[in-house]
Amino acid sequence: MPLRFLGPYLSILLLAGAGLPENGPVPEKKPATVETEQGGKVATPQEKPEVKPEVTPEVKPEKKPQVKEDEKAPASEVKPETPVDAKPATVQPAPEPEPVLTIKLEDSKEYAACLADLKAIGAVFKEESRIDDGKGCGIDKPLTLSTVLPGITLKPEGKMRCETALELARWTKDAVLPAAKVALESEGELTTINQASSYICRLRNNAATGKISEHARGNAIDIASFTFKNGKSIEIQPRDEDSTLAGAFQRAVTATGCLYFETVLDPGSDEAHENHLHFDVIERKGGYRYCR
C-alpha cells in the first residue's frame, strides 16, 4: 500500500477501536411535506393525540309526585317554610273556663225558722217571688224588708235573703241601740237606718271583671247613715281619728258588726267603702270572718 494512504487508514482503525455507543442521538423527525399545486412544499400538520373529555355521570333529579290541579291546596292554606333560625312559637295556656254560677236553693226548714225569728224580733217584711237575673244573680226565696225593728225604718226598703235581714235586725237590737243610747242619747231615739245598696246584680265594687258581688245573691247590705228622732244623721265616713262621740259610735257599731256578719268593710278598708259599711253573710270554711 502506498504510504500516502497509510495515514488515513490508521486513523480510521483508531476511531473504530475507540467504541462508539450502540444507540446514538436520534435525529428529530422532520414533518412530512406535501407538494402544493404551485410546486412548493408545505409541512403536513402533526396529528395531536385525541383527548377524550371526562364524562360526569348524569344525576337525575328526584321526581316529585305530581299533584292534580284539583288536589292542590289554595294559596291561603299553603304554609311558608319555617326559617332555620326561627324560634318556636310560645304556646299560650288555654284560658280557664268561667265557673257556672247558680242561685243557691234555700233549705225549706231553715227558711221557715228564719221567717219565724224575723217576725218574733219585730221586723216588717214581704215575701217575694224568686229572682233570677242570670249569671248567678238572684235569690231563691227573697223578701223585701221595710222595718228593721219596731219604730226603726229601713230606708229605702231593700230586697235580700231572710238570713241577711235577720242578722241586720239582731245587730241593730243588740249593738246599735245600746251604742246610740250611750253615745248619742241627746239626739233622741234611732228612727231610720239608711241603706245604700241591698240586692243588685253586679260584680264586686261595681268592677267590669272579677267575682260576683254578694249583693247579687241577696247576702249583703250597705249602711250609709243613721237618723235620730231630732232629725240629725250620723253619716258613715273615715273616723279612725275622730275623737267625738259620733266617731266612737261608728267605731263601736263597726266592730260589733263582725259578731253578726261574716264580712265587715268600713271606710278604712279601701276607697270603694269610704262612705258606707258593707255587711254580708257569705259562707266561709271553718267559720272564718273578714272584718276591716
Secondary structure, DSSP 8 states (H G I E B T S, - for coil): --GGGHHHHHHHHHHHHT---SS---------EEE-TTS-EEE-------------------------GGGS--GGG------TT----------------------HHHHHHHHHHHHHHT-EEEE---EEEETTEEESS-EEEEEEETTEEEEEEEEE-HHHHHHHHHHIIIIIHHHHHHH-GGG-SEEEEEEEESS---BGGG-SSSSB-GGGGT-EEEEEEEEETTS-EEE----TT--SHHHHHHHHHHHHHTTT-SEEE-TTT-GGGTT-EEEE----GGG--EE-
